[in-house]
Amino acid sequence: MQSSSVPNRWFVVIGAVLIQLSLGAIYAWSVFTPALKAAGWSKLETQIVFAVGLATFAVVMVFAGRLLTILGPRKLAIAGGLTLGSGYAFAGLLGATDFWTVCLGIGLIGGAGIGLGYVVPIAVGMRWFPDKKGMITGLAVAGFGFGAMGWVKVAGSWGQLIENHGLASTFIYYGIAYTVLILIGSIWMRQPPAGWQPPGFEASSPAAVKGQDNFSIGEMLRTPQFYIIFLTFAVSAGAGLMSIGLMKLYPMESLQANGYSALEASAIAGTAMAVFFSLANGIGRIAWGTLSDLMGRRRSVIIMTSSQALFLFTFTNMAGNEYLLYLGAALIGFNFGGNFSLFPTLTADIFGNDRVGQNYPYIFLSYGVGGIIFPMLGGSLGDMGNFSLAFSICAVACVVAALLMTLVYDPDHETARHHAGVHGFMHQMHWEHLEDVIDHALHPEHFKRVENQQESAGRNEPS
């Protein structure tokens, strides 16, 4: 099919960015936490709402992957926009400072809206850009990171919505804005015609070959690669999510301990989150996606998680200084953003391009796991006055995740079609030699008997 018979595929990118700008609402949560604390909330309660939103986002995304083939991408995006907007409006209309109302409206309903819409731009973008999967996924999800910067600043120093209109009105305004942007973006959310390829795309190129073997959900779940990727994503994303949740509270405490006034500390911490972290978060999505097209997904994930461990270790010594805080927030944000371009494309490469809309939501459940464990860890240790321990724990976890990623190789599809077992696990991990060593250690008499039989056969052979 000629490329001239279909719309310009770059309009898909415009639609994807508009949708993701709104879905990035969850990363703007930290701008509301000081006002909620002033209304009597504990630090842990502010993190519970954030964690509920992340977990709901991840769980609903599993169902969204199935709905994608039933409703189609455009209708699914519209459903996500309406759900997200109604969640914020619910919180604004029925009690913006009531914990359970906000948790239900923004955490549960809002998180569900994000989960419904998130998979659409990724699945559609990869189908339109098989030649640049990493780059296009990075561009598609960049709005998710950049969106936080705008929403934080509009509610805070740029628009002063919270100060001038209060939390309730801000939630309502945001709900309307999110819905409108997603409805506009959904216009371009449709799959290319069957058999369509971009001009000059070679079917035998490395980019085309990667991801041709499509695993069903059941087959994917029988591979050890799935669980290693799942755990790595949970740790890498969870560490960044904890940083997001604490990027306002922790630096404010550290800055005030170093002599800054409460007002100065609030402004500096807000800038660290809204500008440096958020901007780097968006840039990291594009940069890591593009780099992964050049040097491979697995290597990119290893480098990203290893360097994130270093940045998390050093952040506790940076948070109390204005300019070091900006640097630390940017470095952590840059790597955090890389998760959302690397793991979808890694899923497509390993488990199939055509199945990424169904398979990636199961990988993305790890985001919900990380979103529950790490932000609540940070909030609990923060209430105990030990933020630095939370960052150190996350750093160690990132080191372990990087080591695990070195074990990931392409799985064998035929083995994945059968019930999981020790032999299948060893084969998928390319550990057949280790399996022989283990068998020799467990059954030495068998191998000795075989060796004796071979020696006897050798002696009896005619010369």
C-alpha positions as CSV (number, residue, x, y, z in Angstrom):
1,M,0.0,0.0,0.0
2,Q,1.4,3.4,-1.0
3,S,2.1,5.9,1.8
4,S,0.2,8.6,-0.1
5,S,-3.1,6.7,0.4
6,V,-3.0,7.2,4.2
7,P,-2.8,10.4,6.4
8,N,0.5,11.9,7.4
9,R,1.7,9.7,10.3
10,W,3.1,12.6,12.2
11,F,-0.4,13.7,13.1
12,V,-0.5,10.6,15.3
13,V,2.4,12.1,17.3
14,I,0.4,15.3,17.8
15,G,-2.6,13.4,19.1
16,A,-0.4,11.2,21.3
17,V,1.3,14.3,22.9
18,L,-2.0,16.0,23.6
19,I,-3.4,12.8,25.3
20,Q,-0.2,12.2,27.3
21,L,-0.1,15.9,28.5
22,S,-3.3,15.3,30.3
23,L,-2.5,11.8,31.5
24,G,0.6,13.3,33.2
25,A,-1.8,14.8,35.7
26,I,-0.8,12.2,38.3
27,Y,2.8,13.6,38.3
28,A,1.5,17.0,39.3
29,W,0.2,15.6,42.6
30,S,3.0,17.0,44.7
31,V,1.8,20.6,44.0
32,F,-1.4,19.8,46.0
33,T,0.3,18.2,49.0
34,P,1.3,21.4,50.9
35,A,-2.3,22.6,50.9
36,L,-3.5,19.2,52.0
37,K,-1.0,19.1,54.8
38,A,-2.2,22.5,55.9
39,A,-5.7,21.1,55.9
40,G,-4.6,18.4,58.4
41,W,-3.4,15.6,56.2
42,S,-0.3,13.5,57.3
43,K,2.6,12.9,54.9
44,L,1.5,9.3,54.6
45,E,-2.0,10.2,53.6
46,T,-0.7,12.4,50.8
47,Q,1.3,9.5,49.5
48,I,-1.6,7.0,49.9
49,V,-3.7,9.0,47.3
50,F,-0.7,9.1,45.0
51,A,-0.1,5.3,45.4
52,V,-3.8,4.5,44.9
53,G,-3.7,6.5,41.6
54,L,-0.6,4.7,40.4
55,A,-2.0,1.2,41.3
56,T,-5.4,1.9,39.7
57,F,-3.6,3.2,36.6
58,A,-1.6,0.0,36.2
59,V,-4.5,-2.4,36.9
60,V,-7.0,-0.7,34.7
61,M,-4.4,-0.7,31.9
62,V,-4.6,-4.5,31.7
63,F,-8.3,-4.3,30.9
64,A,-7.6,-1.4,28.5
65,G,-5.2,-3.6,26.5
66,R,-8.1,-6.0,25.9
67,L,-10.6,-3.2,25.2
68,L,-8.2,-1.8,22.6
69,T,-9.1,-4.6,20.2
70,I,-12.8,-4.3,21.0
71,L,-13.5,-0.6,21.0
72,G,-10.6,0.6,18.9
73,P,-8.0,3.2,19.9
74,R,-10.2,6.3,19.4
75,K,-13.1,5.2,21.5
76,L,-10.8,3.9,24.2
77,A,-9.0,7.3,24.4
78,I,-12.3,9.1,24.7
79,A,-13.4,6.9,27.5
80,G,-10.1,7.6,29.3
81,G,-10.5,11.3,28.9
82,L,-14.0,11.4,30.2
83,T,-13.1,9.2,33.2
84,L,-10.1,11.2,34.2
85,G,-11.9,14.5,33.9
86,S,-14.9,13.2,36.0
87,G,-12.6,12.0,38.7
88,Y,-11.1,15.5,39.3
89,A,-14.5,17.1,39.0
90,F,-15.8,14.6,41.6
91,A,-13.1,15.6,44.1
92,G,-13.6,19.3,43.5
93,L,-17.4,19.2,43.8
94,L,-17.7,16.9,46.8
95,G,-14.9,17.8,49.2
96,A,-11.4,18.8,48.0
97,T,-9.8,18.4,51.4
98,D,-11.7,15.2,52.5
99,F,-9.3,12.3,52.4
100,W,-11.7,9.6,51.2
101,T,-13.3,11.9,48.6
102,V,-10.0,12.9,47.1
103,C,-8.8,9.3,47.2
104,L,-11.9,8.1,45.4
105,G,-12.0,10.9,42.9
106,I,-8.4,11.5,42.0
107,G,-6.8,8.2,43.1
108,L,-9.4,5.7,42.0
109,I,-11.5,7.3,39.2
110,G,-8.7,9.5,37.9
111,G,-6.2,6.6,38.0
112,A,-8.7,4.5,36.0
113,G,-9.0,7.2,33.4
114,I,-5.2,7.3,33.0
115,G,-5.1,3.6,32.7
116,L,-7.7,3.5,29.9
117,G,-6.0,6.1,27.8
118,Y,-2.3,5.4,28.4
119,V,-1.9,2.3,26.1
120,V,-3.5,4.0,23.1
121,P,-0.8,6.3,21.9
122,I,1.9,3.7,22.5
123,A,0.2,0.9,20.6
124,V,-0.9,3.2,17.7
125,G,2.5,4.9,17.5
126,M,4.5,1.7,17.2
127,R,2.3,0.5,14.3
128,W,2.8,3.8,12.4
129,F,6.5,3.9,13.1
130,P,7.9,0.4,12.9
131,D,11.2,1.9,11.8
132,K,11.6,4.1,14.8
133,K,9.9,2.4,17.7
134,G,12.1,3.8,20.5
135,M,12.0,7.3,19.2
136,I,8.3,7.4,18.5
137,T,7.4,5.8,21.9
138,G,9.6,8.4,23.6
139,L,7.8,11.2,21.7
140,A,4.4,9.7,22.5
141,V,5.0,9.5,26.2
142,A,7.1,12.7,26.5
143,G,3.9,14.7,27.0
144,F,3.2,12.6,30.1
145,G,6.4,14.0,31.6
146,F,6.2,17.5,30.2
147,G,2.6,17.7,31.3
148,A,3.5,17.7,35.0
149,M,5.6,20.7,34.6
150,G,2.8,22.8,33.2
151,W,0.1,21.5,35.6
152,V,2.3,22.2,38.6
153,K,3.2,25.7,37.5
154,V,-0.4,26.7,36.5
155,A,-1.7,25.5,39.9
156,G,1.3,27.2,41.6
157,S,3.5,30.1,40.7
158,W,2.3,30.7,37.1
159,G,-1.5,30.7,37.5
160,Q,-1.7,30.6,41.3
161,L,-5.0,28.7,40.9
162,I,-4.7,27.1,44.4
163,E,-4.0,30.4,46.1
164,N,-6.6,32.4,44.2
165,H,-9.4,29.9,43.6
166,G,-8.8,27.1,46.2
167,L,-8.2,23.4,45.8
168,A,-11.8,22.6,44.9
169,S,-12.0,24.9,41.9
170,T,-8.5,23.9,40.7
171,F,-9.6,20.2,40.6
172,I,-12.6,21.2,38.6
173,Y,-10.7,23.3,36.1
174,Y,-8.1,20.6,35.7
175,G,-10.8,18.0,35.1
176,I,-12.3,20.1,32.3
177,A,-8.9,20.8,30.7
178,Y,-7.8,17.1,30.8
179,T,-11.0,16.0,29.1
180,V,-10.8,18.6,26.3
181,L,-7.2,17.9,25.4
182,I,-7.8,14.1,25.3
183,L,-10.9,14.4,23.1
184,I,-8.9,16.5,20.6
185,G,-5.9,14.1,20.7
186,S,-8.2,11.1,20.1
187,I,-9.1,12.4,16.6
188,W,-5.8,10.9,15.2
189,M,-5.9,7.7,17.2
190,R,-6.4,5.0,14.6
191,Q,-4.3,2.1,13.4
192,P,-2.7,2.1,9.9
193,P,-4.3,0.0,7.1
194,A,-3.4,-3.7,7.1
195,G,0.0,-4.2,5.3
196,W,1.0,-0.6,5.4
197,Q,4.7,0.3,5.7
198,P,6.4,3.6,5.7
199,P,8.4,4.6,2.6
200,G,11.8,3.0,2.4
201,F,11.2,0.5,5.2
202,E,13.0,-2.7,4.6
203,A,11.3,-5.8,5.8
204,S,14.6,-7.5,6.4
205,S,16.2,-4.7,8.5
206,P,17.0,-5.2,12.2
207,A,14.2,-2.9,13.2
208,A,11.7,-4.9,11.2
209,V,13.0,-8.3,12.4
210,K,12.8,-7.4,16.1
211,G,9.4,-8.1,17.5
212,Q,8.1,-10.3,14.6
213,D,7.5,-13.3,16.9
214,N,4.3,-12.5,18.7
215,F,3.7,-14.1,22.1
216,S,0.2,-14.5,23.6
217,I,-0.3,-13.3,27.2
218,G,-0.1,-16.9,28.4
219,E,3.1,-17.7,26.5
220,M,4.7,-14.5,27.8
221,L,3.8,-15.4,31.4
222,R,5.6,-18.7,31.0
223,T,9.0,-17.0,30.3
224,P,11.4,-16.0,33.0
225,Q,12.2,-12.9,30.9
226,F,8.7,-11.5,31.8
227,Y,9.4,-11.7,35.5
228,I,12.9,-10.2,35.3
229,I,11.6,-7.3,33.2
230,F,8.6,-6.9,35.6
231,L,10.8,-6.7,38.7
232,T,13.3,-4.3,37.0
233,F,10.5,-1.9,35.9
234,A,8.9,-2.0,39.4
235,V,12.2,-1.0,41.0
236,S,13.3,1.6,38.5
237,A,9.9,3.2,38.2
238,G,9.1,2.9,41.9
239,A,12.3,4.7,42.9
240,G,11.4,7.6,40.6
241,L,7.8,7.7,41.8
242,M,9.0,7.9,45.4
243,S,11.2,10.8,44.3
244,I,8.2,12.5,42.7
245,G,6.1,12.2,45.8
246,L,8.8,13.6,48.0
247,M,10.3,16.2,45.7
248,K,8.4,19.0,47.4
249,L,8.5,17.8,51.1
250,Y,12.0,16.5,51.5
251,P,13.9,19.4,49.8
252,M,11.8,21.9,51.8
253,E,12.9,20.3,55.0
254,S,16.6,20.1,53.9
255,L,16.6,23.7,52.6
256,Q,15.1,25.1,55.8
257,A,17.7,23.1,57.8
258,N,20.4,24.9,55.8
259,G,19.0,28.4,56.6
260,Y,16.4,29.1,53.9
261,S,13.0,30.5,55.0
262,A,9.9,28.4,54.5
263,L,8.8,30.6,51.6
264,E,12.2,30.4,49.9
265,A,12.3,26.6,50.4
266,S,8.9,26.1,49.0
267,A,9.7,28.1,45.9
268,I,13.0,26.3,45.3
269,A,11.5,22.9,45.8
270,G,8.6,23.7,43.6
271,T,11.0,24.8,40.8
272,A,13.0,21.6,41.3
273,M,9.9,19.5,40.7
274,A,8.0,21.6,38.2
275,V,10.9,22.7,36.0
276,F,14.0,20.5,36.4
277,F,12.5,17.1,37.2
278,S,9.5,17.5,34.9
279,L,11.5,18.9,32.0
280,A,14.2,16.2,32.3
281,N,11.5,13.6,32.7
282,G,10.1,14.5,29.3
283,I,13.5,14.9,27.6
284,G,14.6,11.5,29.1
285,R,11.7,9.8,27.4
286,I,12.7,11.0,24.0
287,A,16.5,10.7,24.5
288,W,16.4,7.1,26.0
289,G,14.0,6.0,23.3
290,T,16.2,7.3,20.5
291,L,19.4,5.9,22.1
292,S,17.8,2.5,22.4
293,D,17.2,2.4,18.7
294,L,21.0,2.8,18.3
295,M,22.4,0.7,21.1
296,G,19.6,-1.8,22.0
297,R,16.9,-1.9,24.7
298,R,18.6,-4.2,27.2
299,R,21.8,-2.3,27.3
300,S,19.9,1.0,27.6
301,V,17.9,-0.3,30.6
302,I,21.1,-1.6,32.3
303,I,22.9,1.8,31.9
304,M,19.8,3.7,33.0
305,T,19.1,1.8,36.2
306,S,22.8,1.7,37.2
307,S,23.2,5.4,36.8
308,Q,19.9,6.0,38.7
309,A,21.3,4.1,41.7
310,L,24.2,6.6,41.7
311,F,22.0,9.6,41.5
312,L,19.7,8.4,44.3
313,F,22.7,7.7,46.6
314,T,24.0,11.2,46.1
315,F,20.6,13.1,46.2
316,T,20.5,13.2,50.0
317,N,23.6,15.3,49.9
318,M,22.2,17.6,47.2
319,A,18.7,18.3,48.5
320,G,19.8,21.1,50.9
321,N,21.5,23.2,48.3
322,E,19.5,25.1,45.7
323,Y,21.6,24.4,42.6
324,L,22.6,20.9,43.6
325,L,18.9,20.2,44.2
326,Y,18.1,21.3,40.6
327,L,20.9,19.1,39.3
328,G,19.8,16.1,41.3
329,A,16.1,16.5,40.3
330,A,17.1,16.8,36.7
331,L,19.3,13.6,36.7
332,I,16.7,11.5,38.5
333,G,13.9,12.8,36.3
334,F,15.9,12.1,33.1
335,N,16.4,8.5,34.0
336,F,12.9,8.1,35.4
337,G,11.5,9.3,32.1
338,G,13.5,6.7,30.2
339,N,11.4,3.9,31.8
340,F,8.4,4.8,29.7
341,S,10.1,4.6,26.4
342,L,12.4,1.7,27.1
343,F,10.0,-0.8,28.6
344,P,7.2,-0.6,26.0
345,T,9.8,-1.1,23.2
346,L,11.6,-3.8,25.1
347,T,8.2,-5.6,25.5
348,A,7.6,-5.2,21.7
349,D,11.0,-6.5,20.8
350,I,10.9,-9.5,23.0
351,F,7.2,-10.5,23.0
352,G,6.0,-9.1,19.6
353,N,5.1,-5.8,18.0
354,D,1.5,-6.7,17.2
355,R,0.9,-7.8,20.7
356,V,2.3,-4.8,22.6
357,G,-1.1,-3.4,23.3
358,Q,-2.1,-6.6,25.1
359,N,1.2,-7.6,26.6
360,Y,2.7,-4.3,27.8
361,P,-0.2,-3.7,30.4
362,Y,1.0,-6.8,32.2
363,I,4.5,-5.5,32.3
364,F,3.1,-2.2,33.4
365,L,1.5,-3.8,36.5
366,S,5.0,-3.5,37.9
367,Y,4.5,0.2,37.8
368,G,1.6,-0.2,40.2
369,V,3.6,-2.4,42.5
370,G,6.4,0.1,42.6
371,G,3.9,2.9,43.0
372,I,2.5,1.3,46.1
373,I,5.7,0.1,47.8
374,F,8.2,2.9,47.2
375,P,6.1,6.1,47.8
376,M,4.6,4.6,50.9
377,L,8.1,3.6,52.0
378,G,9.2,7.2,51.5
379,G,6.1,8.6,53.3
380,S,6.6,6.3,56.3
381,L,10.3,7.0,56.6
382,G,9.6,10.7,56.2
383,D,7.2,10.7,59.1
384,M,10.0,9.0,61.0
385,G,12.4,11.8,60.0
386,N,14.6,9.5,57.8
387,F,14.1,10.5,54.2
388,S,17.8,9.6,53.4
389,L,17.3,6.0,54.2
390,A,14.4,5.8,51.7
391,F,16.6,7.1,48.9
392,S,19.4,4.7,49.9
393,I,17.1,1.7,49.8
394,C,15.9,2.6,46.4
395,A,19.5,3.0,45.1
396,V,20.4,-0.5,46.3
397,A,17.3,-1.9,44.6
398,C,18.3,-0.2,41.3
399,V,21.7,-1.9,41.5
400,V,20.0,-5.3,41.8
401,A,17.7,-4.5,39.0
402,A,20.6,-3.6,36.7
403,L,22.3,-6.9,37.5
404,L,19.1,-8.9,36.7
405,M,18.7,-7.2,33.3
406,T,22.1,-8.7,32.2
407,L,20.3,-12.1,32.3
408,V,17.6,-11.2,29.8
409,Y,17.9,-12.8,26.3
410,D,15.3,-13.4,23.6
411,P,12.9,-16.2,24.8
412,D,12.2,-19.3,22.7
413,H,8.6,-19.2,21.5
414,E,8.2,-22.9,21.1
415,T,9.3,-23.5,24.7
416,A,6.8,-20.9,25.9
417,R,3.9,-22.8,24.2
418,H,4.3,-25.6,26.8
419,H,3.8,-25.7,30.5
420,A,6.6,-24.2,32.5
421,G,9.3,-26.4,34.0
422,V,12.9,-26.5,35.1
423,H,14.2,-27.6,31.7
424,G,12.1,-24.9,30.0
425,F,13.3,-22.2,32.5
426,M,17.0,-23.2,31.9
427,H,16.5,-23.2,28.1
428,Q,14.9,-19.8,28.1
429,M,17.7,-18.4,30.3
430,H,20.3,-20.0,28.0
431,W,21.6,-22.0,31.0
432,E,21.6,-25.4,29.4
433,H,25.3,-25.9,30.5
434,L,24.4,-25.0,34.1
435,E,21.6,-27.5,33.9
436,D,24.1,-30.2,32.9
437,V,26.3,-29.3,35.9
438,I,23.3,-29.5,38.3
439,D,22.2,-32.8,36.9
440,H,25.8,-34.2,37.2
441,A,25.9,-33.0,40.9
442,L,22.4,-34.5,41.7
443,H,22.9,-37.8,39.8
444,P,26.6,-38.6,39.7
445,E,26.0,-42.3,39.5
446,H,24.0,-41.9,36.2
447,F,26.8,-40.0,34.5
448,K,29.4,-42.4,35.9
449,R,27.4,-45.3,34.4
450,V,27.1,-43.6,31.0
451,E,30.9,-42.8,31.0
452,N,31.7,-46.5,31.8
453,Q,29.4,-47.7,29.0
454,Q,31.1,-45.3,26.6
455,E,34.5,-46.5,27.6
456,S,33.4,-50.2,27.2
457,A,32.0,-49.4,23.8
458,G,35.3,-47.8,22.8
459,R,37.3,-50.8,23.9
460,N,35.1,-53.2,22.0
461,E,35.2,-51.3,18.7
462,P,37.3,-53.2,16.1
463,S,40.6,-51.5,15.2
